[in-house]
Amino acid sequence: MAKSIGVGVFYDGDAFDFNLHKTKPTKTLPVGVILTISASGSECSNSCVISDVATGRKSGFNEDLVRPLFAIEDPELTYSVNAYQTAAGIADIMMHSLERFFNESGPYQLSDQWALSLCQNVMEAGRVAMANPRDYEARAALMIASSMSHDGHTGFGKAQVFVVHPLEHALSGLFPQITHGAGIAVCYLGWARYLAKKYPAKFASLARTLFKIVGDDEIKVAIMGVEAMEDFYLSIGLPTSLEEFGVTKSDLPKLASLVSGNGTHVIGCCPQSLDKQDVEAVYALCLTKGRVAL
């Protein structure tokens, strides 16, 4: 919100125009941050995501000029963050790096290794913070990971195109009671179920690194990795289906229209772009709880 206000001061129209990509900001007030939750990474990112409650539209824009000039990070300020919001933050932090990881890369892409290492660190520190909310080192690890996961480091040298985040933005835009990180967990599972069997290499690499899954069959390892991520989300108390939010099958076309601009554009690029039909199919795989055959 501070970022939106900063650029809005110098714009005669509605500042949400930037989020609708009707125009680009050229000037901003300086923004500084005192971080109180480890989650969005907005404290060090060039992203500005805003919801329009009247239309149910949630959208973001990326411009380096909105990156905060400083961020004060004191882990003790996050001691009072409740378990659910801590868990949702864990999912969001991880996804900022995983979305970058899934973009195309060469065999020696250092940022891919950084992305998975950061996720390992977040999973380990997250479990500790969930068990002991006043563990300074665990809270500190989540805090710095929040910042570094979305400041560009884990996508250095490659494209940084997101697909799970747009899926979730439509979800919590239309249903604002949904916590973003919880929605991220559900949307990732549906997206992974839709693509892991078709494009197993990256999913298998994630499975081997984050969950120590072994095997020579890339597809089998990839599928086991999706199931292991679902188990991790469940272990920290996150939902794994849209039905847990009260979303029904009848809501899926509206969600797909929001994501695709009523069918006028696709989202993502790797391992494949998703059109409106793909998006609705992904949401269908998010709908119910439990394993889905790949």
C-alpha positions as a Python dict, from the first residue, in 0.01 Angstrom:
ca = {
    (1, 'M'): (0, 0, 0),
    (2, 'A'): (285, 237, 81),
    (3, 'K'): (431, 168, -264),
    (4, 'S'): (97, 244, -427),
    (5, 'I'): (62, 568, -232),
    (6, 'G'): (420, 662, -322),
    (7, 'V'): (360, 645, -696),
    (8, 'G'): (1, 769, -671),
    (9, 'V'): (109, 1104, -531),
    (10, 'F'): (262, 1189, -866),
    (11, 'Y'): (-22, 1057, -1082),
    (12, 'D'): (-345, 1242, -1159),
    (13, 'G'): (-550, 929, -1220),
    (14, 'D'): (-634, 622, -1012),
    (15, 'A'): (-314, 461, -884),
    (16, 'F'): (-470, 121, -960),
    (17, 'D'): (-406, 206, -1326),
    (18, 'F'): (-48, 94, -1264),
    (19, 'N'): (-173, -245, -1145),
    (20, 'L'): (-396, -272, -1452),
    (21, 'H'): (-89, -197, -1666),
    (22, 'K'): (-259, 99, -1830),
    (23, 'T'): (48, 313, -1760),
    (24, 'K'): (381, 301, -1576),
    (25, 'P'): (490, 510, -1277),
    (26, 'T'): (776, 750, -1332),
    (27, 'K'): (827, 892, -984),
    (28, 'T'): (761, 792, -624),
    (29, 'L'): (789, 913, -271),
    (30, 'P'): (1070, 731, -87),
    (31, 'V'): (949, 425, 100),
    (32, 'G'): (1109, 260, 403),
    (33, 'V'): (993, -57, 577),
    (34, 'I'): (975, -196, 930),
    (35, 'L'): (898, -563, 871),
    (36, 'T'): (639, -730, 1096),
    (37, 'I'): (568, -1054, 905),
    (38, 'S'): (789, -1286, 701),
    (39, 'A'): (590, -1358, 387),
    (40, 'S'): (546, -1137, 83),
    (41, 'G'): (904, -1013, 46),
    (42, 'S'): (762, -673, -46),
    (43, 'E'): (1021, -515, 184),
    (44, 'C'): (1291, -577, -76),
    (45, 'S'): (1100, -644, -398),
    (46, 'N'): (1004, -425, -691),
    (47, 'S'): (648, -561, -678),
    (48, 'C'): (331, -379, -576),
    (49, 'V'): (19, -599, -547),
    (50, 'I'): (-315, -435, -470),
    (51, 'S'): (-674, -563, -455),
    (52, 'D'): (-976, -374, -586),
    (53, 'V'): (-1247, -502, -355),
    (54, 'A'): (-1525, -352, -570),
    (55, 'T'): (-1433, -558, -877),
    (56, 'G'): (-1261, -857, -716),
    (57, 'R'): (-951, -781, -921),
    (58, 'K'): (-612, -835, -757),
    (59, 'S'): (-308, -744, -962),
    (60, 'G'): (51, -634, -934),
    (61, 'F'): (310, -437, -1125),
    (62, 'N'): (689, -453, -1109),
    (63, 'E'): (903, -139, -1125),
    (64, 'D'): (1243, -94, -963),
    (65, 'L'): (1158, 258, -851),
    (66, 'V'): (911, 119, -593),
    (67, 'R'): (1175, -96, -425),
    (68, 'P'): (1203, 28, -64),
    (69, 'L'): (1513, 230, 22),
    (70, 'F'): (1562, 39, 347),
    (71, 'A'): (1407, -238, 554),
    (72, 'I'): (1449, -274, 930),
    (73, 'E'): (1420, -642, 1024),
    (74, 'D'): (1389, -734, 1392),
    (75, 'P'): (1280, -1099, 1438),
    (76, 'E'): (1123, -1020, 1775),
    (77, 'L'): (856, -818, 1595),
    (78, 'T'): (731, -1144, 1439),
    (79, 'Y'): (698, -1342, 1764),
    (80, 'S'): (326, -1259, 1783),
    (81, 'V'): (245, -1374, 1427),
    (82, 'N'): (5, -1663, 1475),
    (83, 'A'): (68, -2016, 1352),
    (84, 'Y'): (-161, -1996, 1048),
    (85, 'Q'): (-12, -1672, 920),
    (86, 'T'): (339, -1803, 987),
    (87, 'A'): (260, -2113, 781),
    (88, 'A'): (106, -1907, 501),
    (89, 'G'): (418, -1691, 501),
    (90, 'I'): (636, -2000, 468),
    (91, 'A'): (445, -2110, 158),
    (92, 'D'): (467, -1763, 3),
    (93, 'I'): (840, -1726, 71),
    (94, 'M'): (912, -2063, -86),
    (95, 'M'): (697, -1994, -391),
    (96, 'H'): (879, -1671, -473),
    (97, 'S'): (1191, -1880, -528),
    (98, 'L'): (1021, -2188, -673),
    (99, 'E'): (847, -1985, -942),
    (100, 'R'): (1187, -1851, -1046),
    (101, 'F'): (1334, -2202, -1028),
    (102, 'F'): (1072, -2340, -1268),
    (103, 'N'): (1166, -2090, -1539),
    (104, 'E'): (1397, -2229, -1807),
    (105, 'S'): (1763, -2252, -1712),
    (106, 'G'): (2089, -2406, -1820),
    (107, 'P'): (2266, -2701, -1653),
    (108, 'Y'): (2486, -2481, -1433),
    (109, 'Q'): (2231, -2221, -1327),
    (110, 'L'): (2356, -2110, -985),
    (111, 'S'): (2032, -1929, -905),
    (112, 'D'): (1843, -2259, -931),
    (113, 'Q'): (2064, -2400, -656),
    (114, 'W'): (2013, -2084, -451),
    (115, 'A'): (1635, -2114, -494),
    (116, 'L'): (1618, -2471, -366),
    (117, 'S'): (1867, -2406, -86),
    (118, 'L'): (1659, -2111, 32),
    (119, 'C'): (1350, -2334, 34),
    (120, 'Q'): (1532, -2597, 237),
    (121, 'N'): (1629, -2332, 489),
    (122, 'V'): (1273, -2200, 509),
    (123, 'M'): (1126, -2547, 563),
    (124, 'E'): (1370, -2623, 844),
    (125, 'A'): (1340, -2284, 1015),
    (126, 'G'): (964, -2284, 956),
    (127, 'R'): (914, -2608, 1145),
    (128, 'V'): (1108, -2466, 1441),
    (129, 'A'): (918, -2136, 1437),
    (130, 'M'): (587, -2322, 1425),
    (131, 'A'): (687, -2526, 1731),
    (132, 'N'): (839, -2232, 1918),
    (133, 'P'): (713, -1893, 1795),
    (134, 'R'): (971, -1709, 2009),
    (135, 'D'): (1276, -1886, 1862),
    (136, 'Y'): (1488, -1589, 1758),
    (137, 'E'): (1711, -1771, 1510),
    (138, 'A'): (1420, -1942, 1332),
    (139, 'R'): (1226, -1617, 1305),
    (140, 'A'): (1541, -1442, 1181),
    (141, 'A'): (1594, -1709, 914),
    (142, 'L'): (1237, -1669, 788),
    (143, 'M'): (1272, -1293, 786),
    (144, 'I'): (1589, -1277, 576),
    (145, 'A'): (1458, -1553, 348),
    (146, 'S'): (1142, -1349, 290),
    (147, 'S'): (1358, -1063, 165),
    (148, 'M'): (1605, -1263, -42),
    (149, 'S'): (1341, -1486, -200),
    (150, 'H'): (1175, -1191, -372),
    (151, 'D'): (1458, -944, -429),
    (152, 'G'): (1572, -1119, -747),
    (153, 'H'): (1865, -1326, -616),
    (154, 'T'): (1703, -1666, -670),
    (155, 'G'): (1621, -1580, -1030),
    (156, 'F'): (1950, -1410, -1114),
    (157, 'G'): (2050, -1452, -1478),
    (158, 'K'): (1722, -1595, -1605),
    (159, 'A'): (1361, -1509, -1681),
    (160, 'Q'): (1143, -1442, -1377),
    (161, 'V'): (790, -1508, -1500),
    (162, 'F'): (533, -1618, -1242),
    (163, 'V'): (233, -1845, -1294),
    (164, 'V'): (122, -1971, -949),
    (165, 'H'): (96, -1618, -814),
    (166, 'P'): (-149, -1500, -1083),
    (167, 'L'): (-359, -1808, -1012),
    (168, 'E'): (-372, -1712, -645),
    (169, 'H'): (-427, -1341, -704),
    (170, 'A'): (-753, -1421, -882),
    (171, 'L'): (-848, -1648, -592),
    (172, 'S'): (-795, -1405, -305),
    (173, 'G'): (-912, -1115, -520),
    (174, 'L'): (-1250, -1282, -567),
    (175, 'F'): (-1251, -1427, -215),
    (176, 'P'): (-1066, -1170, 2),
    (177, 'Q'): (-1108, -1383, 314),
    (178, 'I'): (-845, -1622, 174),
    (179, 'T'): (-495, -1564, 308),
    (180, 'H'): (-258, -1526, 14),
    (181, 'G'): (2, -1780, 128),
    (182, 'A'): (-265, -2042, 198),
    (183, 'G'): (-404, -1986, -149),
    (184, 'I'): (-52, -2019, -291),
    (185, 'A'): (-18, -2365, -137),
    (186, 'V'): (-343, -2485, -293),
    (187, 'C'): (-274, -2331, -634),
    (188, 'Y'): (77, -2477, -647),
    (189, 'L'): (-55, -2828, -592),
    (190, 'G'): (-309, -2796, -872),
    (191, 'W'): (-54, -2646, -1111),
    (192, 'A'): (203, -2913, -1026),
    (193, 'R'): (-51, -3191, -1075),
    (194, 'Y'): (-135, -3047, -1416),
    (195, 'L'): (224, -3030, -1542),
    (196, 'A'): (455, -3261, -1343),
    (197, 'K'): (397, -3570, -1554),
    (198, 'K'): (436, -3379, -1881),
    (199, 'Y'): (748, -3186, -1775),
    (200, 'P'): (906, -3395, -1499),
    (201, 'A'): (1268, -3272, -1498),
    (202, 'K'): (1234, -2967, -1272),
    (203, 'F'): (973, -3130, -1051),
    (204, 'A'): (1201, -3432, -1005),
    (205, 'S'): (1496, -3206, -921),
    (206, 'L'): (1286, -3032, -657),
    (207, 'A'): (1175, -3370, -516),
    (208, 'R'): (1532, -3496, -487),
    (209, 'T'): (1664, -3178, -325),
    (210, 'L'): (1383, -3081, -89),
    (211, 'F'): (1244, -3421, 3),
    (212, 'K'): (1540, -3659, -58),
    (213, 'I'): (1332, -3872, -294),
    (214, 'V'): (1543, -4122, -489),
    (215, 'G'): (1479, -4309, -811),
    (216, 'D'): (1565, -4315, -1179),
    (217, 'D'): (1210, -4274, -1310),
    (218, 'E'): (1177, -3897, -1355),
    (219, 'I'): (799, -3903, -1375),
    (220, 'K'): (759, -4115, -1063),
    (221, 'V'): (1002, -3898, -867),
    (222, 'A'): (825, -3582, -987),
    (223, 'I'): (486, -3717, -876),
    (224, 'M'): (626, -3820, -538),
    (225, 'G'): (764, -3468, -500),
    (226, 'V'): (420, -3316, -553),
    (227, 'E'): (276, -3551, -290),
    (228, 'A'): (562, -3469, -51),
    (229, 'M'): (493, -3096, -88),
    (230, 'E'): (128, -3160, -9),
    (231, 'D'): (235, -3350, 304),
    (232, 'F'): (461, -3061, 404),
    (233, 'Y'): (178, -2810, 369),
    (234, 'L'): (-47, -3034, 579),
    (235, 'S'): (225, -3070, 843),
    (236, 'I'): (231, -2694, 904),
    (237, 'G'): (-148, -2661, 906),
    (238, 'L'): (-219, -2525, 558),
    (239, 'P'): (-520, -2615, 344),
    (240, 'T'): (-461, -2823, 32),
    (241, 'S'): (-791, -2780, -154),
    (242, 'L'): (-1019, -2502, -273),
    (243, 'E'): (-1319, -2666, -107),
    (244, 'E'): (-1163, -2584, 230),
    (245, 'F'): (-1209, -2215, 141),
    (246, 'G'): (-1571, -2270, 41),
    (247, 'V'): (-1490, -2244, -331),
    (248, 'T'): (-1711, -2463, -551),
    (249, 'K'): (-1694, -2597, -905),
    (250, 'S'): (-1931, -2323, -1020),
    (251, 'D'): (-1671, -2060, -920),
    (252, 'L'): (-1399, -2197, -1148),
    (253, 'P'): (-1504, -2030, -1477),
    (254, 'K'): (-1509, -1689, -1306),
    (255, 'L'): (-1163, -1750, -1159),
    (256, 'A'): (-1029, -1860, -1497),
    (257, 'S'): (-1173, -1546, -1660),
    (258, 'L'): (-1006, -1323, -1401),
    (259, 'V'): (-668, -1490, -1455),
    (260, 'S'): (-685, -1486, -1834),
    (261, 'G'): (-844, -1146, -1883),
    (262, 'N'): (-1157, -1321, -2005),
    (263, 'G'): (-950, -1536, -2238),
    (264, 'T'): (-743, -1253, -2388),
    (265, 'H'): (-402, -1360, -2259),
    (266, 'V'): (-201, -1649, -2119),
    (267, 'I'): (1, -1665, -1796),
    (268, 'G'): (345, -1805, -1729),
    (269, 'C'): (590, -1943, -1981),
    (270, 'C'): (769, -2244, -1829),
    (271, 'P'): (724, -2529, -1848),
    (272, 'Q'): (425, -2410, -2053),
    (273, 'S'): (199, -2109, -2078),
    (274, 'L'): (-160, -2150, -1958),
    (275, 'D'): (-461, -2022, -2151),
    (276, 'K'): (-811, -1988, -2006),
    (277, 'Q'): (-891, -2356, -2064),
    (278, 'D'): (-565, -2465, -1898),
    (279, 'V'): (-627, -2235, -1603),
    (280, 'E'): (-973, -2378, -1540),
    (281, 'A'): (-827, -2729, -1559),
    (282, 'V'): (-565, -2635, -1299),
    (283, 'Y'): (-831, -2497, -1066),
    (284, 'A'): (-1027, -2820, -1109),
    (285, 'L'): (-724, -3009, -980),
    (286, 'C'): (-712, -2772, -682),
    (287, 'L'): (-1076, -2826, -593),
    (288, 'T'): (-1082, -3138, -378),
    (289, 'K'): (-867, -3267, -96),
    (290, 'G'): (-650, -3576, -129),
    (291, 'R'): (-432, -3732, -396),
    (292, 'V'): (-507, -3672, -759),
    (293, 'A'): (-385, -3923, -1017),
    (294, 'L'): (-131, -3771, -1251),
}
